[in-house]
Amino acid sequence: MIPSRGPTVITVRPSAKSRGINCCCCNCCTCLNLQFLRSEPGVLKILELFLGSFCQSLALNYGLDFSGTMGPSYQSFLTAVAWCIMTTTLLLFCYVISEKTCSLVRQSLFETVFNATACFSYLSTCSYLGYIVNMFLKPMYVTVPYFQAYPAMSAAYMIGGLVGAIHGYDAYKCYKYYKGYR
């Protein structure tokens, strides 16, 4: 017989800090939760968004002409980066707009599963792209003068690996928050 766990209690923690944007003598836009951007989860989300966007920019600007050479590794990398950026942007937007959303979603299993899946997606697609870049673009880099695709795509998969590690750390922190360990 499986023991029952009981009901799940979700609590919303009120913030003691001032909210909104501090102007000369008052607070403007008090509906915004800008304190989230200064917290560790906020900094992690900003890093994930900024570095993921940088990877996507490198891949689109330098790898698009060689997508046929890189094959499915290029498409899988772009797909993984795009869905991770989109979901991170939505989470960051919701967390900045609503403090209740921040507390409720971080207590749920969603963000833990999302970050774990994003970590796996980044690390797997970056390793696949790294293999293909070194196998097919490196020989072109050695023979063709001013060949920029190899260094750019190498930077893209290396920074993508870093973003995957950041998502992994964020998944660990979300899991601790989910379990109530703080």
C-alpha positions in Angstrom: 0.0 0.0 0.0 1.4 3.4 -1.0 1.1 6.0 1.8 -0.7 9.1 0.9 1.3 12.3 0.9 -1.5 14.7 2.0 -2.4 18.0 0.5 0.1 20.4 -0.9 0.2 23.8 0.7 1.4 26.7 -1.4 2.3 29.8 0.5 2.8 33.3 -0.9 5.6 35.1 1.0 5.1 38.9 1.3 8.0 41.1 0.4 9.3 43.6 3.0 11.2 45.6 0.5 9.9 48.6 -1.4 8.5 47.9 -4.8 8.6 49.6 -8.1 11.0 52.2 -9.4 12.3 54.8 -6.9 11.9 58.4 -8.2 12.7 61.6 -6.4 10.2 61.4 -3.6 8.0 58.4 -4.4 7.8 54.9 -6.0 6.5 54.6 -9.5 5.2 51.4 -11.2 4.7 49.6 -7.9 3.1 46.7 -9.8 6.6 45.6 -10.9 8.7 43.2 -8.8 12.1 44.6 -9.7 13.7 43.1 -6.6 13.5 39.8 -8.3 16.2 41.0 -10.8 18.6 41.5 -7.9 18.0 38.0 -6.3 20.0 34.9 -7.2 17.2 33.4 -9.3 16.8 36.7 -11.1 20.5 37.0 -11.9 20.5 33.4 -13.2 17.5 34.1 -15.5 19.2 37.2 -16.8 22.4 35.2 -17.5 20.5 32.4 -19.2 18.6 34.9 -21.4 21.7 37.1 -22.3 24.1 34.2 -23.0 21.4 32.2 -24.8 20.7 35.2 -27.0 24.4 35.6 -27.7 24.7 31.9 -28.8 21.7 32.3 -31.0 23.1 35.5 -32.6 26.4 33.8 -33.3 24.8 30.8 -34.8 22.5 32.8 -37.0 25.1 35.3 -38.1 28.0 33.0 -38.8 26.6 29.5 -39.2 23.6 30.0 -41.5 25.7 29.8 -44.6 27.2 26.5 -43.5 24.0 24.9 -42.1 24.1 22.4 -44.9 27.6 21.4 -43.9 26.7 21.1 -40.2 23.5 19.3 -40.9 21.0 18.4 -38.1 23.4 19.5 -35.4 22.9 23.1 -36.4 19.1 22.9 -36.5 18.9 21.1 -33.2 21.2 23.7 -31.6 19.1 26.5 -32.8 15.9 24.8 -31.8 17.1 24.1 -28.2 18.4 27.7 -27.8 15.2 29.2 -29.2 12.8 27.3 -26.9 15.0 27.9 -23.9 15.2 31.6 -24.6 11.5 31.8 -25.2 10.5 30.0 -21.9 13.1 31.9 -19.9 11.8 35.2 -21.3 8.2 34.3 -20.3 9.3 33.3 -16.8 11.3 36.4 -16.3 8.5 38.6 -17.6 6.0 36.9 -15.3 8.3 37.1 -12.3 8.9 40.9 -12.8 5.2 41.6 -13.3 3.9 39.6 -10.4 5.5 38.7 -7.1 2.8 36.1 -6.5 3.7 34.4 -9.7 7.3 34.3 -8.7 6.5 32.6 -5.4 3.9 30.2 -6.9 5.9 29.0 -10.0 9.2 28.6 -8.1 7.4 26.4 -5.6 5.9 24.3 -8.3 7.7 21.5 -10.2 7.5 23.3 -13.5 10.7 25.4 -13.2 12.7 22.5 -11.9 11.7 20.3 -14.8 12.1 23.2 -17.3 15.7 23.9 -16.1 16.7 20.3 -16.0 15.4 19.8 -19.5 17.1 23.0 -20.7 20.3 21.8 -19.2 20.1 18.5 -21.0 19.1 20.1 -24.3 22.0 22.6 -24.2 24.6 20.1 -23.2 23.5 17.5 -25.7 23.1 19.8 -28.7 26.4 21.7 -27.8 28.3 18.5 -27.7 26.9 17.3 -31.0 27.5 20.8 -32.6 31.0 20.8 -31.2 31.8 17.5 -32.7 30.5 18.6 -36.1 32.2 22.0 -36.0 35.5 20.4 -35.3 35.1 17.7 -37.9 33.8 19.8 -40.8 34.5 23.5 -40.2 38.0 23.2 -38.7 39.6 21.9 -41.9 38.0 24.8 -43.8 39.4 27.2 -41.1 42.9 25.8 -41.7 42.8 26.1 -45.5 40.5 29.2 -46.2 41.9 32.6 -45.2 39.6 34.7 -43.0 37.2 31.9 -42.4 35.1 33.2 -39.5 32.5 30.5 -39.1 34.7 28.1 -37.2 35.7 30.5 -34.3 32.2 31.8 -34.1 30.5 28.4 -34.0 33.1 27.2 -31.5 32.3 30.1 -29.3 28.6 29.4 -29.7 28.8 25.8 -28.6 31.2 26.6 -25.7 29.0 29.4 -24.4 26.0 27.1 -24.9 27.7 24.6 -22.6 28.1 27.3 -20.0 24.4 28.2 -20.4 23.6 24.5 -19.9 25.6 24.4 -16.7 23.8 27.6 -15.5 20.4 25.9 -16.2 21.6 22.9 -14.3 22.5 25.0 -11.3 19.2 26.8 -11.6 17.4 23.4 -11.6 19.3 22.4 -8.5 18.3 25.6 -6.7 14.7 25.3 -7.9 14.5 21.7 -6.6 15.8 22.9 -3.2 13.2 25.6 -3.2 10.5 23.1 -4.3 11.4 20.8 -1.4 11.5 23.7 1.0 15.2 23.6 1.9 15.9 27.2 0.9 
